[in-house]
Amino acid sequence: MAWVLIVFLILLGGLIAPFGDLLGTKIGKARFSILKLRPKKTATIITVITGGFISSISIGLLILVSEEFRQRLFVDIPFLQRTLDESKKALVPLQEERKELEGKIVQKEEELNQLKNNIKEFRRGNIVIKRGQTLFIAEINTSENIKSELAKIYNEADKFVRRIVIPNNKQLKNILLWRTSDITKIESQAAEDGNWILLIKSATNVLKGDNYVFVLPDLFENKFIVRKGNVLTSSILGKSDLNLKSINLKIKSLLRETRDEIKLRGSQVSEINTRGNFVKKVRDFLKENQNIEFKLEVVSLRDSKTAEPIVVEINILKIES
């Protein structure tokens, strides 16, 4: 059927094409004009129209006699278009995921490069100061001569770091290097009323014997983070939690929450210190109390400011029913 249709279309085109050419020639000789065009251009337009007529007849016949062609034209093509549109919409989140993955890859590559640099530094010598390590802490009270106070702090910090990095070199001084913009920012901030604390941290890993240490100074308000007796975090445990494994997990979770809490309050210490044998306290409590609800509390044992250690104990309390 398909071959018959193709042969028919070829014959039909062959018959109509001479007719169109003949019609164009006749119109050209007759000097016929459309829309005030020259006869030659008019003949060309007629020939083009005839060609379009051939194409229209061919498509019409295909639609009329070929069910497969009608299926492809009116069903498959719109379906494919809808599928293409849906695929484009589905591609958008995939592209976003790709960007996110590329960002993570870049981050991991940076971490890898940093790790390689650290390994090289380890091979070269002993690291005595780690990147981000706090080197010096000093209180700054608002004063009119803030520059001289910062200079005094710098000299004390420089002396302290020299004892770590170059203990045998008594001649070299001023090994701390910090950006002028950092000092300008600190001077401006410290000029305001208040009580401040200056933290000087290492910007890089430092090897023993290095002649320079790049540092990052930062100023924080020296305020009370916790007061003695403050309950920082707590959790209620039920009757099903009366075993040491569950309680140990809960204690670890409470200590993590406590670290997060003091960070939110502005503490610059990285760890908290615990006091008392709270494991023994829990064991003794469980021996005397069964099938009850109880509470664990993380309680501050002292007043602590921004850069001061946070010291806590863990209390276990019976909840009266």
C-alpha positions in Angstrom: 0.0 0.0 0.0 2.8 2.4 0.9 4.6 1.8 -2.4 1.5 2.3 -4.4 0.9 5.6 -2.5 4.4 6.8 -3.1 4.2 6.0 -6.9 0.9 7.8 -7.1 2.3 10.9 -5.4 5.2 10.9 -7.8 3.0 10.7 -10.8 0.6 13.3 -9.4 3.5 15.7 -8.8 4.8 15.0 -12.3 1.4 15.8 -13.8 0.8 19.0 -11.9 4.3 20.4 -12.2 4.1 20.9 -16.0 0.7 22.3 -15.6 2.1 24.9 -13.1 5.0 25.7 -15.4 2.7 26.0 -18.4 0.3 28.2 -16.5 3.2 30.5 -15.4 4.4 30.7 -19.0 0.9 31.6 -20.4 0.5 34.3 -17.7 3.9 35.7 -18.5 3.2 35.9 -22.2 -0.2 37.4 -21.6 1.4 40.1 -19.6 -1.0 39.4 -16.7 -0.3 41.4 -13.6 -1.3 40.9 -9.9 -1.2 43.8 -7.4 0.5 45.9 -10.0 3.5 43.5 -10.1 5.5 43.0 -13.3 4.3 40.1 -15.4 7.5 38.1 -14.8 7.1 38.4 -11.0 3.4 37.5 -11.4 4.3 34.3 -13.3 6.8 33.4 -10.6 4.2 33.8 -7.9 1.8 31.6 -9.8 4.4 28.9 -10.1 5.1 29.1 -6.4 1.4 28.8 -5.6 1.2 25.8 -7.9 4.0 24.2 -6.0 2.2 24.8 -2.7 -0.9 23.3 -4.2 1.0 20.2 -5.1 2.3 19.9 -1.5 -1.2 20.4 -0.1 -2.7 17.8 -2.3 0.1 15.3 -1.4 -0.5 15.9 2.4 -4.3 15.7 1.9 -4.0 12.4 0.1 -1.7 11.0 2.7 -4.2 12.0 5.5 -7.1 10.6 3.5 -5.7 7.2 2.5 -3.0 6.4 5.2 -4.2 5.7 8.8 -0.6 5.4 9.9 0.2 8.9 8.7 -2.9 10.3 10.5 -1.8 8.5 13.7 1.7 10.0 13.5 0.4 13.5 12.6 -2.5 14.0 15.0 -1.6 11.7 17.9 2.1 10.9 18.1 3.5 14.4 17.3 1.4 16.2 20.0 2.2 13.4 22.4 5.9 13.7 21.7 5.7 17.5 22.2 4.0 17.1 25.6 6.6 14.5 26.5 9.4 16.9 25.5 7.8 19.7 27.6 7.5 17.4 30.6 11.1 16.3 30.2 12.2 19.9 30.2 10.3 20.6 33.4 11.8 17.5 35.0 15.3 18.6 33.9 15.1 21.8 36.0 15.5 20.2 39.4 18.1 17.9 38.0 20.1 20.9 36.8 19.8 22.4 40.3 21.0 19.2 41.9 23.9 19.2 39.4 24.9 22.7 40.5 24.6 21.7 44.1 26.8 18.6 43.5 29.3 20.7 41.6 29.5 23.1 44.6 30.1 20.2 46.9 32.8 18.9 44.6 34.5 22.2 44.6 34.3 22.4 48.4 35.7 18.9 48.7 38.5 19.7 46.3 39.4 22.7 48.5 39.4 20.6 51.6 41.6 18.0 49.8 44.0 20.7 48.8 44.1 22.0 52.4 44.7 18.4 53.6 47.5 18.0 51.1 49.1 21.3 52.3 48.8 20.1 55.9 50.5 16.8 55.0 53.3 18.7 53.3 53.7 20.8 56.4 53.8 17.7 58.6 56.5 16.2 56.4 58.5 19.4 56.5 58.5 19.7 60.3 56.5 19.7 63.6 53.3 21.7 63.7 53.3 23.6 67.0 50.2 25.8 66.2 47.2 24.7 64.3 45.1 26.8 62.0 42.2 28.4 64.0 43.9 27.8 67.3 43.4 30.6 69.9 46.8 32.0 70.7 46.0 34.9 73.1 43.1 36.3 75.0 43.0 39.8 76.5 40.4 42.0 78.1 40.0 45.6 76.7 38.2 48.2 78.7 37.0 51.3 76.9 39.8 53.9 77.1 40.9 57.0 75.3 44.3 55.5 74.4 43.1 52.3 72.7 46.1 52.2 70.3 48.6 52.0 73.1 46.5 49.3 74.8 46.4 47.2 71.6 50.2 47.7 71.1 50.8 46.4 74.7 48.5 43.3 74.0 50.4 42.7 70.7 53.8 42.7 72.4 52.5 40.3 75.1 51.0 38.0 72.5 54.1 38.1 70.3 56.3 37.2 73.3 54.0 34.2 74.1 54.0 32.9 70.6 57.8 33.3 70.2 58.2 30.9 73.2 56.2 28.3 71.3 57.6 28.8 67.7 61.2 29.9 68.2 62.2 29.2 71.8 65.9 29.3 71.0 65.9 32.5 69.0 66.1 35.4 71.4 66.9 38.0 68.7 63.8 37.7 66.4 60.8 39.8 67.5 57.5 40.9 66.0 56.7 37.6 64.4 52.9 38.1 64.6 51.5 39.5 61.3 47.9 40.8 61.1 46.1 42.9 58.6 45.9 46.7 59.1 42.2 46.6 58.2 41.6 44.2 61.1 43.3 46.5 63.6 41.4 49.5 62.3 38.1 47.7 62.7 39.0 46.6 66.3 40.1 50.2 67.2 36.8 51.6 66.0 34.7 48.9 67.8 36.7 49.1 71.1 36.2 52.9 71.2 32.5 52.3 72.0 31.4 52.0 75.6 31.6 48.5 77.0 33.8 45.7 78.1 35.5 43.8 75.3 37.7 40.8 74.9 40.2 40.3 72.1 40.9 36.9 70.7 44.0 36.3 68.6 43.8 33.1 66.5 46.3 31.6 64.0 45.3 32.0 60.4 47.5 29.0 59.3 49.3 26.0 60.6 52.7 27.0 62.1 55.8 24.9 62.2 58.4 25.0 64.8 61.1 27.5 63.7 58.9 29.6 61.4 59.8 33.3 61.4 56.3 34.6 61.0 52.8 33.7 62.3 49.8 35.1 60.5 47.0 35.8 62.9 43.3 36.9 62.9 42.3 39.2 65.8 38.7 39.5 66.6 36.8 41.5 69.2 33.8 40.3 71.2 31.7 41.8 73.9 32.9 40.4 77.3 29.6 39.5 78.8 28.3 36.8 81.1 27.3 33.7 79.1 26.1 31.6 82.1 25.6 32.2 85.8 26.3 29.8 88.6 23.2 27.5 89.1 21.8 28.1 85.6 20.1 25.0 84.1 21.5 25.1 80.5 19.7 22.0 79.1 17.5 19.3 80.5 15.6 16.2 79.3 12.9 14.0 80.8 13.4 10.2 80.6 10.6 7.7 81.0 10.3 4.3 82.7 11.6 2.5 79.6 14.9 4.5 79.7 16.0 3.1 83.1 19.1 1.5 81.8 22.7 2.8 81.7 23.0 2.6 77.9 19.9 4.8 77.3 21.1 7.3 80.0 24.7 7.5 78.6 23.3 8.3 75.1 21.0 10.9 76.6 23.9 12.5 78.6 26.1 12.7 75.4 23.1 14.3 73.6 22.6 16.8 76.5 26.3 17.8 76.4 26.1 18.4 72.7 23.0 20.5 73.1 24.8 22.4 75.9 27.8 23.2 73.6 25.3 24.5 71.0 23.5 26.6 73.6 26.6 28.4 74.9 27.7 29.0 71.3 24.4 30.7 70.6 24.9 32.9 73.7 28.2 34.0 72.4 30.8 31.8 74.2 34.1 31.5 72.4 35.2 28.3 74.1 35.1 25.1 72.1 34.4 22.6 74.9 32.7 22.4 78.2 34.2 20.9 81.4 32.2 18.5 83.6 32.6 18.1 87.3 31.5 15.3 89.6 31.1 11.5 89.0 27.7 11.7 87.4 27.9 8.1 86.2 28.1 6.9 89.8 25.3 9.4 90.7 23.1 7.8 88.0 23.9 4.3 89.1 23.1 5.1 92.7 19.8 6.7 91.7 18.7 3.7 89.6 19.4 1.4 92.5 17.0 3.3 94.7 14.4 4.3 92.1 12.6 2.0 89.6 9.6 2.5 87.3 9.5 6.3 87.6 10.0 9.3 85.4 13.1 11.4 86.0 14.9 14.4 84.7 18.5 15.0 83.7 19.8 18.6 84.1 23.0 20.2 82.9 23.8 22.9 85.6 26.5 25.6 85.5 28.9 25.5 88.5 30.3 29.0 88.1 29.8 32.4 86.4 31.5 32.3 83.0 32.1 35.2 80.6 32.7 35.1 76.8 36.1 33.4 76.8 36.0 31.8 80.2 35.7 28.0 80.6 32.1 26.6 81.0 32.0 24.2 84.0 28.9 22.1 84.5 27.6 19.1 86.4 24.7 16.8 85.6 22.0 16.3 88.1 19.4 13.6 88.1 16.0 14.4 89.6 12.9 12.3 90.4 9.7 13.6 88.9 6.9 13.3 91.4 3.8 11.8 89.9 
